[in-house]
């Protein structure tokens, strides 16, 4: 290929090159992008353009070239200001994530709308929604990885856009922009408060947009309540837990793994609620139960670990070290019930004034926490 033979000293090389290309002396990232886009074309040909339309591939390409490209430039400038050089490990900043979201969404929409105009015609509202979801996914992936951006970002954003295209989402553009700004501001505030890192900020933005669009803003408030309680009690007696070697890493700052591990079930149920509204009652109960379980489990761990005595294994009742998977205590069980009940009470006032549902959510969350302890003890 032409890109592989360009001289590292040529103007064309430096125009296209990223930091990894300069180190390698080859335009590896551009070659990776070419093969990734080619692979997406093959998928489209195999499954059919009606199921995997070409505008998604064009949007993914725009997200990678414009969104990630501009974000990389911002990151290099910020790293130069902070450290005085542009080499060594990759640098991330919230400013570049904002630029990524804006530029990635705009150019993905323009590319998608243009390609859709002479291939498979799709409503502009759907294209813009997919562009936003793809740009958030791309920015999130960019914050998670250090290499192979031009493989992971276009492929990941294309797969997520394809998934929501199959769901048939078509969202009012003004409403989507309001939801996006609201979700990002909440994530950014968590980042500024040192509750979340950049990857968690973008994960929360993605969750916020999808959950509000699929269900209702009150569903997001329930999930936010869990995250706030979890973050608050993660820092509860943090120094004490740190000395005992059982404290959450990074000073209690949450990353994308924390966000998705605790909310993936809730996210899936919220999406299912938007797709299958006829089953809304059971999906709502499942959503609230999953959040109550996550909240109960988090509080049981963070508060229970400060128990002065020796916890006992839930399966054998033998004494165990604090922090051991499957170990429980009176304090931890009380914290689990408090966490589950807090979500149930909030749901009662925000979503539905139903005592039976409230009791079911509190009980389900408490039981779910203990089931998780049993599973942890058997690992």
Beta strands, then each sheet from edge to edge (+ up, - down):
strand 1: 312-313
strand 2: 327-328
sheet 1: 1+ 2-
end
